[in-house]
Amino acid sequence: MSFSYGQEKTISGSVTDQGGLPLPGVSIVVVGTSSGTQTDFDGNYVISASEGQVLRFSYIGQKTVERTVGTSTTVNVQMEEDAQALEEVVVTGYTSQRRSDITGSVVKVDSEKLGEIITPSVDQALQGNVSGLTVSATSGTPGSTANIRIRGISSVTAGNEPLYVIDGVPVNSGSVGTDGAYSSLSALAGIDQTNIESITVLKDASATSQYGARDSNGVILITTKSGRAGKTVFSINSSYGFQNDAITGPVPLTAAQRLELASEAYFNDGIFGSKQDAMDALLAGPYAEWDANGRPEARWDRAVANRDAIIQQHSFSASGGGEGHTFFASLGYMQQEATVVGSEFERISGSLNFSKDLTKNITFSTNNQASHMYQDAYLETSAYFESPRTAKFFLSPLLTPFNPDGTPNQFGGSTPNPLYLVENNVSDNRLTRIVTNNNVTWDFAKGFTFGSTFNVDLQLYNFRTYSNPEYGYGEPTSGDASQYDRTNVFYVFQNYLDYALELNEDHRFDFKVLQEYQANRRYFVGGAGQSFADGGLQNLDNLGTPTSINSSFNDWYVGAYLGMVKYSAFDSRYVLDLSYRREGNSRFSKKNRWGNFWSVGAAWNLNKESFLADSEWINALKLRGSYGVTGNALIDTNQFQSLIGFSNDYAGEGAGYLSTFGNEDLTWETSHTLDVGVDFGLFNNAVSGSFAYFNRDSKDLLLQVPLSRTTGFTSQIQNIGELNNKGFEVDINFNIINNDDMSLSLGGNISKVKNEITKLPTDPNGVESTITTVRTRIESGHPAYAWYMPTWAGVNPDTGQEEWYVNGVDGATTNNFNDAEAVFQGGNAVPTTTAGLNLNFSYKGFFLNATGYYAGGHKVYEGWHLYLHQNNGYPLTVYNGYNTLLDRWQQPGDNVRYGAPTTGGEPWQRHSKFLYDADFIRLRALTVGYDVPSKALENVGLTKLRFFVRGNNLLTWVKDDNLLYDPEVDVDSQNGTVDPGEIGLETPPARSISLGVNINF
């Protein structure tokens, strides 16, 4: 049987809404063909079709309309509002739900809000936009990672990072770097944020338990853009700007100030009879050349600064589709320079998302993201002396950065000139990432859908270093080099069956069963060596002396079965959610491999009850609650096995050694979470928001338990201990003005969380085993990694000596640090209170958007005070301290913060003087712009033209005046190398100002 149509003719008409107003952007397609168009600004359209063909009209929030072409060449359509389609649909994991059907704590952030922050890694744009979510950047270096915590800390030793899911499939996140001494490189920096439609954050068990072992820390769902049927829409998004450090930071001593303090130190130590005698000796010795040359100031802070560093981002995309298919394609480029010389980030990215109806009931879709990133990294996670970031602290102000001819000064000593090294050394991170997600669905019977998904996340990483043989640390070895390659492949296979059962208008069931298999395989190879025969050689095969070679293979596997049931009654007046997931993980032994995770959630939409249905001021009012169990298995592989390693040698021969003290009883860490809340919309949604209370108990903690050294190991992972997080969250938004010319809205969120260790292991005598470092302690009744150290009592005004409280609290003091008792100082590095504030204003095309962020109730510790922030020999004679040291004791009666200067090399003494309140407020984003009126664009063929000026991190207020560093400090332990909340010498966040344009046509 075949059909034929007559000759094509031109069909025109107009499309209006139910009120008779024209609808621009309505999609019109000729059913069964790829021909399509859209209505213009006045709701008019023109399309070619034959008599007998069907035109399909579709528009968001309106019911789809179909009209058959007859003899007339005019087809006008009035569309009807679709109440169900108007309600926001939120991606909640393996399913999508209407907002009123959600029983858990879910926050959605759209692409426009995400775009207000210009950053390589899109997760940093969530700061201030999601209640209960804290973001702490490991560094401000372009492309570096950020650590996110959702509702506090859920684990002590196992991971606390949330699970990231792109288009429904879990993916790898975190740093891809191989050397923790260098800048981190975020895997998420490979995603162009202009390709993201929205990010949804799942916070409670009802929302997250479907993901089993990786969801106890929350889930972040990233949904990429897709096309829709109709005319192809092209978009250009471009911004170009400049950035500098968001804060000034510590200011180093000038040479003259350092001379003054050093002279006092020599006098105080009795080496000279007076301060003047000491100064004369210094001017005749190490300061002689500086004095003879007119006392120039080196100002290393200015010499290494890359002022007005460039940040630019550009993308071009096309989206559209026809009958039975849609597409979205894009290309993007981003470049960001660091605020000091020697580092930058560059990314080239592309995407292709495509969906096709293969038959009437079979649909194929594929979402593909690809990117290549380059990061010029540098040493920044310790005191590494060749880093330009630390030059102002570790290079003497007597050493000038440049020679008279402008070339870098190649002075001698243990601290080389970084200005030479950044031009002649190499430390490069490169990552190519490809994420492909492919799905087939088959609607094989009424209400039944079967689907299969195959996802691959491929990461090809290369890290290369080179130290030149002419100057610096490579000179004694005639140059050195290293290179490391890692291939990381993450596979996900899913098969699922959905069944929608509608018994009648009042009772609807949605069932899902899913089988999932995940696999991760990581291949690593690398080598290093020294001694180049000639300058200019950088490759490993040019080395005369190999010093190391490494290779490894690592893998893990996850298998899971999931069942979900949703019951909706009386037009979602009552909603019930049930989920159960059984998951096996190769990180555990066979007897403990499988875990059971489940949740139950319920919602009651009171506004749909008869007693509120006619309310003029209540638009939405929902009570919701959930309880569930989720899991955590974020530990290294093979920890349950006692293994023999073979990476050492004995007299040049291969040798084995016991490398892992296994624990076959190792099993899942679990979180038991209660969440209750209310969502509301009042006065035609002029006021809307939510309130939530949560209580999460983490049990069977995967904890590094200290062992007797007679075992040959310092610790072993065991399932011992419990901790609790509880608190509340409030989200609220006011739509104050909303008319054709003007709109004004003000929104915000605030969250409070209390973290407490509730149980730890005990020894045979029943005494609790605490875990203590020189700054923190893990003990029941206190937060995880609580600050624990002696309490500083100040500088004795009579003697000028630093003193501490003997009992750690008050009363008697001592100038002997070892006699002072360590005590809990209150709190840890994770904020107990976070808040965000959003302002949106527009008037006749002009608009202003602002976002602020507050974090407080936590403390941070200055990690390098011995060498840089104490009046001892390190900052006064070896390195270079901060100018705050000038507030020192000089004579009896002085009430100052710093003791009398000394030339002695004091030992490490960690105490509360360098523990700071870290409360801060930051103006995260401010955007001012103009949307050119649509009618003014008709004659130039554009549908959108927006100009804007955007600033990020423009203002920062810090509560504690003694905190000189940026208050946003990493809450992670960096693989145990530091305490969470310890201030290092990393790059601070940047303040940026950019000009941009958005064009659609």
HELIX and SHEET records of a PDB file:
HELIX    1   1 ALA A   83  LEU A   86  1                                   4    
HELIX    2   2 ARG A   99  ASP A  101  5                                   3    
HELIX    3   3 SER A  111  LEU A  114  1                                   4    
HELIX    4   4 VAL A  122  LEU A  126  5                                   5    
HELIX    5   5 ALA A  187  GLY A  190  5                                   4    
HELIX    6   6 GLN A  193  ASN A  195  5                                   3    
HELIX    7   7 ALA A  205  THR A  208  1                                   4    
HELIX    8   8 SER A  209  ARG A  214  5                                   6    
HELIX    9   9 ALA A  255  ASN A  268  1                                  14    
HELIX   10  10 LYS A  275  ALA A  284  1                                  10    
HELIX   11  11 ALA A  288  ALA A  292  1                                   5    
HELIX   12  12 TRP A  300  ALA A  303  1                                   4    
HELIX   13  13 PRO A  388  THR A  390  5                                   3    
HELIX   14  14 ALA A  391  PHE A  394  1                                   4    
HELIX   15  15 PRO A  418  ASN A  424  1                                   7    
HELIX   16  16 LEU A  540  ASN A  542  5                                   3    
HELIX   17  17 LYS A  590  ASN A  592  5                                   3    
HELIX   18  18 LEU A  606  LYS A  608  5                                   3    
HELIX   19  19 SER A  610  ALA A  613  1                                   4    
HELIX   20  20 ARG A  709  THR A  711  5                                   3    
HELIX   21  21 PHE A  817  ASP A  819  5                                   3    
HELIX   22  22 HIS A  865  LEU A  868  1                                   4    
HELIX   23  23 GLY A  873  GLY A  873  1                                   1    
HELIX   24  24 TYR A  874  VAL A  878  3                                   5    
HELIX   25  25 ASN A  883  LEU A  886  5                                   4    
HELIX   26  26 SER A  912  PHE A  914  5                                   3    
HELIX   27  27 SER A  934  LEU A  937  1                                   4    
HELIX   28  28 GLU A  938  VAL A  940  5                                   3    
SHEET    1   A 3 ASN A  44  ALA A  49  0                                        
SHEET    2   A 3 LYS A   9  THR A  16 -1                                        
SHEET    3   A 3 VAL A  77  GLN A  78  1                                        
SHEET    1   B 4 GLY A  36  GLN A  38  0                                        
SHEET    2   B 4 SER A  27  VAL A  30 -1                                        
SHEET    3   B 4 VAL A  54  SER A  58 -1                                        
SHEET    4   B 4 VAL A  65  THR A  68 -1                                        
SHEET    1   C 2 VAL A  89  VAL A  91  0                                        
SHEET    2   C 2 SER A  96  ARG A  98 -1                                        
SHEET    1   D 5 VAL A 106  ASP A 110  0                                        
SHEET    2   D 5 ILE A 196  LEU A 202 -1                                        
SHEET    3   D 5 VAL A 219  THR A 224 -1                                        
SHEET    4   D 5 LEU A 163  ILE A 166  1                                        
SHEET    5   D 5 VAL A 169  VAL A 171 -1                                        
SHEET    1   E 2 LEU A 133  ALA A 137  0                                        
SHEET    2   E 2 ALA A 146  ILE A 150 -1                                        
SHEET    1   F23 GLY A 230  ASP A 245  0                                        
SHEET    2   F23 ALA A 309  GLY A 322 -1                                        
SHEET    3   F23 HIS A 325  GLU A 337 -1                                        
SHEET    4   F23 GLU A 344  ASP A 357 -1                                        
SHEET    5   F23 ILE A 362  ASP A 376 -1                                        
SHEET    6   F23 VAL A 426  ALA A 445 -1                                        
SHEET    7   F23 PHE A 448  SER A 467 -1                                        
SHEET    8   F23 ASP A 480  ASN A 504 -1                                        
SHEET    9   F23 HIS A 507  PHE A 532 -1                                        
SHEET   10   F23 LEU A 543  ALA A 569 -1                                        
SHEET   11   F23 TYR A 574  ASN A 585 -1                                        
SHEET   12   F23 TRP A 594  ASN A 605 -1                                        
SHEET   13   F23 ILE A 618  ASN A 632 -1                                        
SHEET   14   F23 GLU A 669  LEU A 682 -1                                        
SHEET   15   F23 VAL A 687  LYS A 699 -1                                        
SHEET   16   F23 GLU A 722  ASN A 738 -1                                        
SHEET   17   F23 MET A 742  LYS A 759 -1                                        
SHEET   18   F23 THR A 833  TYR A 843 -1                                        
SHEET   19   F23 PHE A 846  GLY A 856 -1                                        
SHEET   20   F23 PHE A 920  ASP A 931 -1                                        
SHEET   21   F23 LYS A 944  VAL A 958 -1                                        
SHEET   22   F23 ALA A 990  ASN A1000 -1                                        
SHEET   23   F23 GLY A 230  ASP A 245 -1                                        
SHEET    1   G 2 LEU A 643  TYR A 650  0                                        
SHEET    2   G 2 GLU A 653  THR A 660 -1                                        
SHEET    1   H 2 LEU A 702  PRO A 706  0                                        
SHEET    2   H 2 SER A 715  ASN A 719 -1                                        
SHEET    1   I 4 ILE A 771  THR A 772  0                                        
SHEET    2   I 4 THR A 776  ILE A 778 -1                                        
SHEET    3   I 4 ALA A 786  MET A 789 -1                                        
SHEET    4   I 4 VAL A 823  PHE A 824 -1                                        
SHEET    1   J 3 TRP A 792  VAL A 795  0                                        
SHEET    2   J 3 GLU A 802  TYR A 805 -1                                        
SHEET    3   J 3 THR A 813  THR A 814 -1                                        
SHEET    1   K 3 LEU A 915  ASP A 917  0                                        
SHEET    2   K 3 LYS A 859  GLU A 862 -1                                        
SHEET    3   K 3 GLU A 982  ILE A 983  1                                        
END                                                                             
